[in-house]
Amino acid sequence: MIISAESQELLSISNKTGLKDLSINSIFIQNHQEDLYANTAEINFTPNIICAKKINRSKSTTANTDDSSQHNSKHNLEEFALSLRCTDSSNKETQLNSIKTTETISNKTTTNTTNYDSIHTTDLPFDIKFVDKTTCTRQSITDKYKEIQLLKKGPITFPMLKKYYITPYIQLSKPRLTILVMLSAICSYALSPNAASILQLLSLTVGTTLCSSSANAINMGRELEFDRQMIRTQARPVVRGLISQREAYLFATVMGVLGVSSLYYGVNSTVALLGGLNIPLYSWIYTSLKRKYIINTWVGAIVGAIPPLMGWCAASSLTDPAAWILAGLLYAWQFPHFNALSHSIRNQYKNAGYVMTAWKNPKLNARVCLRYSLLMFPLCFALVYYDITDPYYAIDSSLANLWLTYWSFKFYWQQRYNYSKGILKDKIKFNEGMNLANLYARKTMLASVLQLPAVFILAILHKKGRWDWIFNKNQLALKP
């Protein structure tokens, strides 16, 4: 195993000084470069000021020695450490060039050769996971699928059914996203002032769930080549070879037909039309735009805004302003949630070929996050204005919206500071600022996860006329 000289020095310093949270992305195995490569995940360095101080201290203690090669090594290490940024990314080509350059410099400065084979990953202050390149090709996934098919021909047991049939198809439907879509439709249906029926609610729930599963299955089938390049999506069933692309499309077809049929016969034709149109909108238009334009986020937000329209239209009319207000809530919410989430994995998106605002325009990404957080306030007030909820909802919902807006503002302000001219040129301050931006992005994402159910649950509790039966009963009791 060959490791660059700078990486060796950083590893030795981190072992001596206790810098256990240092991450390096420039280590590459050259002896087996045809089969292995280092995972180019996002780099998040802790402040390099600490590392620089340790280096300077080591440099001052060796400045008076006669070993000039050691002094030059420390000096090169200082420049290397200060040049690192938490937005740096590397690929196979740059890693090989870096190793060749480093080996040339080290051969000039010292005659000693390093026994790279003696370096063990157990001595490293962090874990290095080398990815088998042969498992990341379409042919390898096909071979893995064939192996699984042979295993399926064995004795049928419940563990086997769960591993190869039940769990993969549940994962294919993206259960957490599907549950969110289904709940947004149900909440919108519950806020409708018209009478509801159990059969209609059940048909809406089943139909929305099946339509969402269909769209997600097509999405996974189409993004096989890209999902296998992201840590976040490497465990998906199509990538692992548990389900073939053909089976994913077949599953999507069955789910789509059953879902639209359930909406058509159990609810009404308008809801069925909305559910049917949302499948190609997500699986075809949005999925295609993800690799071309940053506008894909805005298109994806429309996909999320349609389920509330379906829920309201199940019992009322789309001409009611409340239907579009509830759709607007879901549309606006997706920006602080997704923009904060994508910021944390922006380099994964970039390496996989997805065009996202988080890495194309970080300042715009944070600004949009704050902008749509602020939009939640007038949308919630509009529910009061159109008599969907009582006036107290304006107070309760503002608390939840204020919490989300607070973290969105912190995230935006930090990114505005990070990408200012003065800070952008100072790599140390930029690293410190990005650490804070990463923290605020995580806080914003977590706040959005709690804010959306809070806003909908409060709306249901404050629904107009919800508590009239209590107050009317008291008024009747007071009459003579």
N, C-alpha and C positions, 0 to 999 in steps of 0.2 A: 504494500500500500504506500503510495507517495503522497505526502502532505506538504504544502508549501511552507517555506521557511517562516513567513510571517505567522501562519497558523500555529506552527510549532511553538514559537515564542509566546504567542498569546495564550496557548494552552498551559505552558509552563508557568507564566506569570499568574494566570487565573488559579492554578493549583496552589501556588505559594501564597497568594494574597486572599484567597477565599472568594473570588468572583465566580460564584456558582451559576449566575444567571446570564453568562455571556453566551451568545449564540453566533455561530459562524456558518456561512452558507457557501464558502469557497473551497470546501474539501472535496476532492474527487479521486476516485480509484482509477489509476491509470493502467495498472497491470491487467485489469479485466474490463477495460472501457467499452468493449463491444457488448458486454452483458449487463454491466451495472452502471448506474449513474446516481448522483446524489439528488435527493428531492429538493426542488427549487421552491420551497415554501417561503412565505413572507418572512422577512427579517425584522425583528424587533429588538434593537440593542438598548440596553439600559444605558444611562448617561455615560458617555465616553470620557467625561471629565475625571471620573474616578480612575479609570484605566490609564489616562494620560498622567495623572499624579503618580501612580505606581511606577510608570515607565520613567518619568523624570527622576524619581527617587533612585531607581536602579541605575539610571544614566549618570547621576551625580556621583554615585559610589564607585563607578567604573571609569570615570573620566581621568583619574590620575594613574591608571594602569597602563602598561606598555602594550596591551593587547588592543590594537587599533581596530581589528576586525570585529571584536565584540562591541566596541563603541559604535562602529558603523551599523552593526545589526540593531542596536538599541535605537539609534537615530532613525533608521528605516522603519522600525516598528512603531515609533511615535507618530511618524507621518501616516503610516498605514491605519493606526487606530483612530487618529483624528479625521481621517478621510471617510470613515465608515458612516453610513446614514441608515436610518431605519427604513428608508424606502428603496434601498439598494436591492437589486435582484440579479441573479446570475443564471447563465445557461451553460450548456455543455461546451460551446465554443469559447466563451469568455473564461471558463474555468481552466480549460486546457492551455489557453494563452497565458493566463495568470501563472500557472504552474511552470510553463516553459521559461517565462521571464524571470521568475523567482529562482529557478534552478540556475539560470545563467548568471544572475547577480551573486548567488551564494558561491558558485564555483570560482568567481573572480575574487571574492573577498576572503575566502578560506579554502584551504586544501583538504580539510577534513570532510569526509563523506558521512552522511547520516544513514544509519541502518533503518530504513523505513519499515522493514518487516518486523522489527522489534517493538513497534508502536502498537499498542492494543487499545481498542475502543473502551475497555473497562477503566482505563486511566483518565478518560476525558471527563470534564466536569458537567457534561450534558450528554444526552442520548443522540446518537446518529443512526438514522434508519436508512439503509441503502435499499433502493427499489430495484427489483429484478426487471431489467428492461424487456426481457422476453415475455413477461406477463402483461405487458402494456400494449400489445398489438391486437388488431382485430383477429388475426389467425389464432393467437394464443387463447383469446376469449372463446372462439369457436371450438377449439380443442377442449377447453375446460367444459364447455356446454356438452360436448359429446361424452366426456367422462361422467358427467352428472346424469346424462340420459341412461348410461349403463348401470349406474347405481340405482336408478329408479326402477330398473327391471327386477331388482331383488325382492325379498319378502316385504310385503307392505306392513309397516308398523306405524303407530301414531307419531313417534319421533321423526320418522322418515317423511311422513306426510307434512308434519309441521315445518320441517327444515326445507324441503324442496318444493312444496306446493303452497301451504297456507301463508307462511311468513313472507316469502318472496312476492306473492301477489298483493299482500297487504302493503308491503313497502312500495310496490309499483304504483299504488294509488296515492302515495304521499299522505299518510293518515293524518298528520298534524295539520297540514294545509287544508285537507278536505274537511276536517272537523271545523276549522275556522270558517270556511265557506258555508258549511251547513248551518252553523250557529248564527251567522250574520243574516241568513235568510229567515231562520226561525224567529229571531229577535224582531226583525222588521215585520213579520207576520203578526207577532204578538202585540205590536204597537198599533196595528190597524184598528180603527174604531168599529169596524163592522164585525158581525158575529163570525166565530170560527167553528169549524167542525173537526172532529178527531180524524176522520178519514182524509180530509183535505190536508191537515197538518202532517199526517203520516206520509201521504203521497208526495208532499213538498219535500219532506226530509229525505225520503228514499231517492226521489228523482234528482235532487240537488247533489246528494252524495255520489250517486252513480255518474252523473255528468262530470263532476269534478274529477272522479277517478279515471274516467275516460281521457280527459284532457291531460292529466298528469302522466298516464301511461304512454300516450303518444309522445309527450315531451321527453320522457326517458329513452324511448326508442330512437328518437331523432338525435339526441345529444350524447350518444355512446362515446364517440371519439373525444368529446370535450369533457364529459364527466370523469373519465378515467385520468384526466390530467389535474384534477382538483382533489385535495385532501377531503374537502367537505362532501364530495359526491362519489368517492372511490368505492364506497360500500354498497352502492345501489345494485339491485339484483341483475340488471342487464349488463352492467360493467363486470360483475363477478361471474357471469356466465350461467347464473341460475335460471335465467329466462332469456330466450332469444328475442331478437327484434321482431320476428314474425309473430311469436307468441304475445309479445307486448301489444302489437297492433291488433291482433285478434281479440285480446282481452279488452282493449279500448273500444273496439267495435261493438262487442256484446254489451259492455257497460253503457255506452252511449245510446244504443237502441233501447235498452231497458229503462234508462234514465229519462229520455225524452218521452217514451211511452207512458211512464208513470206520471210525468207532469201533464201530459196531454189528456189522459183519461181520468186522472185523479184530481187535477186542479183546473187548468183551462189552457186554451191554445196559445195565448200570449205568453204565459209562463214557460210553456214548452218551447216556444220559438226563442225566447231569451236564453234558456238553458242550452238549446241546440247550437245557437250562434256563438255562445261563449266557448264551446269546445274548439272550433278552428281559430277563434280569436287568440286563445292562449297557446294552443299546440302548434299552430302554423305561423300566424302573423307575429305574435310576441316572441316566440322561439327563434324565428328567422332574424328578427331585428336585433336580438341580443348580440349577434356577431357582426353588426354593421353600424348601428347608430345608437347614441345615448338616449334617443327618444323612446327606446324600448321600455324604459321605466314608466313613462307616462302612459304608454299603451297597456302595460301590465296592470297599472292602477285602474284602468277602465274595466279590465277583467274582474278585479276585486270588487268593483262598484256595482256590478250587475246582480249578484245574489240578493242584496237588499231590495232591488227593484222587483225581483222575482217574488220575494216574500210579501211585499206590499201588494203587488198585483194579484196575488193569490186570493185576496179577500176584498181588495178595493181597486181603484182605477189609477192608471199611470198619470192621469191628468192632475191628481192631487199633488200639491207642492211638497208634502211630506215625503213622498216616494223619492223625489230627487234630492231632498235634504239628507235622508238616510244614506242614499247612494253617495252623496258628497262626503259624508262622514267617513265611509270606507275608502273613498278615493283619496281624501286628504291624509288619512292615517297611514297609508302605505308608504308615504315618502319619509317621514321621520323614522319609521320602522326599518324599511329596506335600506335607506341611505346610510343609516348608522350601522346596520349589519354589514353592508357591502364595504364600508370603510375598513372594517377589521380584516377582511379577506380580499382586499383590493388587488394585491399581487397575485393571488390565486386566480382571480378573474382575468387579470392581464396575461398571465402565463398560459392560461387555457384558451385565450383568443376571444373572450367576451368583452365587448365594448361597453364599459360602465362609467358613469359619471365619477365614481369614487376615485378612479385613477386617471381618467381623461381630464377632468377639471375638478380638483378637490375643493376649491373654494365654492364653486357652484353647487357641489354636492351638499356641503354644509349649509349654504344659504337656502337651498330648496327645502332642506330638512326643517329649518326654522320657519320658513314662510308658510308651509302647510301646517305646522304646529299651531301657528297663530290663527289659521283659518278655522280651526276647530271651535274657537270661541263663537263667532257669528253663526256657524252652523247649528250649534247647540241652542243659541238664543232663538234661532228661527223655529225650532220645534216648539218653543214657548209661544212665539208670536202666532203660529198657525194652530194653536190650541191642541197640539198633540200631547203636550205635557203641562203640568201646572207650573206656576211662576217660580216655585222653589227649586225647580230643576236648573234654572240659570245659575243658582248659587252652588249647588252640589257639583254640577258638571264643570264649573269654572275651576274648582279646586283640583280636579283630575287633569284638566287641560293646562292649568298653571304649572303643575309638576312636570308634565311633558315639555312644555315650552321652556321651563327653566333649564333643563339639561340640553335641549336643542340649542338654546342661546349660548350656553357654555361651549358646546361643540363648535358652533359657528364662529364665535368670537376667537376661540383658540386657533382655528384654521385660518381665520383672517390674519391673525398675528403671525402664524407660522409661515405663511406665504407672502408676507410683506417683504420689501426689497432688502431691508437691513437684516432680518432674521434668515432669509433664504440663503444669504451669502455666508452666514455664520453657521457652520455645520454643527457645532456643539450646542448652540442655542436651538437650532432646528430640531436636533435629536430630543432635547428636553421638551420642546413644544409638542412634538409628535407623540411622546409618551403621554402627555396630558390629553391630547386630542383622542388618542386611543381609549383612554379612560372615560372621557366624556361621551364618546360614541357608544361604548358599552352601557353606560348609564342611561343614555337616550333610548337605546334598543330595549333595555329592561323596563324602562318607564312606559314605553309604547305597548309592551306586552300586557301590562296591568291597566293602562289607561283605557284601552278599547273596551274590554269587558265592563270596566267601571262605568263608562259613559252609557252603554246599552242597558246594563242592569239598573242604573239610576233612572234612565228614561222609562223603563217598564214600571219601576216603583212609583214614579211621578206621572204615570199616564193619566191623562185628563179623565176625571170621574172615578179613578181607582178606589178612592176611600170615601166616596159619597155615601155609601151604604152605612158607614159608621156615623157620619155627621147627620145624615137624614134621620137615623134612628134616634139620636139624641134630641133632635129638634121635635120629633113626634112625641117623645116622652115629656118634653117641657110644655106642650100644649095643654090647656085646661080641659 
